[in-house]
């Protein structure tokens, strides 16, 4: 309970208005060596600690440690309601579920490698990558960044393992050169004020120890402790030749999915609390007595509990007893809350919960447009692009491990990452677009990709060959263009090459 009290004190001490996304951390050199690793690590920790404190705030904010918990009143202090609308949890849960409707998997980019891609997907399943992806996505939706760690494993059935790390304790340093390639990955473990640093570069694996000092409760200096590396304990060569710690981002500025809407979320909770106070104060309205004589030792509490009381006038003036009350009208408050909530949905690219009323078209693509699903999908696709960019580092490590262990002979150009997202509301218009493109003479895989009806056209067209043949003719005859004279070529029908016996699809298992 002590930890909870401390966190509550942190949340209530300062309303954060300085959240603009987490910082990218850069190294001052491109080559981390035993001679400069301690200096570079300590320089990076200054920026990591600032990020960590913001991540700490966002992490607990999502869990409900929010400024509303410290609400106070100067008038009618006896009536104090704290009502929390935790939209941060609502939004992150939706974002993560919508982004990863199903586990991501690899699909083949060309014919003849489907069996190898299927084997790769089997290893992904066994490695824990799907679970790690979900946890990593949950982290970057919550705090703006997620961190993945991959390492070789001795088991031939599970040649590598993938883990999601806490971004409050793990980070990556990047080069200042164009492209900003990662130059150092760091993971920290703190126990009883002692810190262990594991640092990876492409050449070395360092183990350092350090200390923590200056623990703070407030956010005045944007940090709650200072971590310092003081001793280089060991240096080993990195036999893998790659940095196994990889950062994933929710967006380009490393903001969380609800971060920009925090002031509005806080205001909705405050309004709800005031509304509850208003109802209770209406029920417990104050009373005023004029020229009234009450029995001896009568208290205000006694008068309120009485319900009905007998009054006796004092002197010639007539006694008067009234309850101070105003008309309780919450309709405008409800309108304000709805308006704030709609604004939060817009800012956070969330779909509307409203049915749109009878004036809205509730069919097909109109649903996506009217209720904010296009915005939600656009945000998810942007996150997809960033996820794929980071995941290429993971792919390079996995391919290297599989080749060294001689388990799968596969190259990075053989596969690509595929996301599956259920968009059944628009499936009719997509099917119509697919049929139109097929009728125009496009290759089935190209038509599937262009219409958006399939996230893995190679796999889906392979599974649908018999049905496509019945409808459109022999699918082994494909339309392709010879690229001549600067990419301008003549389209012609050719017979597809044999699949070399590799007829398995590259889908997830």
DAPENOR-V751377 format. One line per field, one symbol per residue. ss: DSSP state (H for helix, E for strand, C for the rest). phi: phi as a letter, one per 30 degrees, with the letter a starting at -180 (. if undefined). burial: I if it has 24 or more other ideal C-beta (glycine too) atoms within 12 Angstrom, else O. Layout:
# DAPENOR-V751377
ss = ???
phi = ???
burial = ???
This chain:
# DAPENOR-V751377
ss = CHHHHHHHHHHHHCCCCCCCCCCCEECCCCCCCCCCHHHHHHHHHHHHHHHHHHHHHHHHHHCCCCHHHHCCCCCCCCCCCCCCCCHHHHHHHHHHHHHCCCCCEEEECCCCCHHHHHHHHHHHHHHCHHHHHHHHHHHHHHHCEEEEEEEECCCCCCCEEEEEECCCCEEEEECCCCCCCEEEEEEEEEECCEEEEEEECCCEEEEEEEEEECCCCCCCCCCCCEEEEEEEEEEEECCCCCCCEEEEECCCCCCCCCHHHHHHHHHHHHHHHHHHHHHHHHHCCCEEEECEECCCCCCHHHHHHHCCCCCEECCCCCCEEEECCCCCCCHHHHHHHHHHHHHHHHHCCCCCCCCCCCCCCCCHHHHHHHCCHHHHHHHHHHHHHHHHHHHHHHHHHHHHHHHHCCCCCCCHHHEEEECCCCCHHHHHHHHHHHHHHHHCCCCHHHHHHHHCCCCCHHHHHHHCHHHHHHHHCCCCEEEEECCCCCCCCCEEEEECCCCCCCCCCCCCC
phi = .ddddddddddddbddbbcbjdddccddbccdbedcdddddddddeddddeddddddddddddjdbeddcdbbcchddcbcccccddddeddddeddddcebedbccdcadjbedddddddddddddiddddddddddddddbjbbbcbbbdbddddbdbbbbccdddbbabccdddejhddcacbbbbcbhicccccbcbdcbbcbbbabbbidbcdcechacaccbdbbcdabbddddibddcbccbdbdchcddcedceeddddddddedddddddddddcddcbcbhcccedidcdddddddibbccbdciddddbbbcdabdcbcddddddddddddddeddchcdddddiiddcdcbhddddddcidddddddddddeddddedddddeddddddddddhcbcbcdddbbdbccbdbddcddddddddddddddjddedddddddidbcbeddddddcedddddccjdddcccbcddbhijcbcdacbddddchiccddcddc
burial = OOOOOOIIOIIIOOIIOOIOIIIIIIIOOIOIOIOIIIOIIIIIIIIIIIIIIIIIIIIIIIOIIIIIIIIOOOOOOOOOOIIIIIIIIIIIOIIIOIIIOOIIIIIIIIIOIIIIIIIIIIIIIOIIIIOIIIIIIIIIIIIIIIIIIIIIOOOOOOIIIIIIIIIIIIIIIIIOOOOOIIIIIIIIOOOOOOIIIIIIIIIIIIIIIIIIOOOOOOIOOIIIIIIIIOOIOOOOOIOIOIIIIIIIIIIOOIIIIIIIIIIIIIIIIIIIIIIIIIOOIOOOOOIOIOOOOOOOOOOOOOOOOOOOOOOOOOOOOOOOIOOOOOOOOOOOOOOOIOOIIIOIIOIIIIIIOOOOOOOOOOOOOOIIIOIIIOOIIOIIOOIIOIIIOIIIIIIIIIIIIIOOOOIIOIOIOIIIIIIIIOIOIIOOOIOOIIOOIIOOOIIIIIIIIOIIIIIIIIIIIIOIIOOIOOOIOOIOOIIOOOOOOOOOOOOOOOOOOOOOOIOIIIIIO
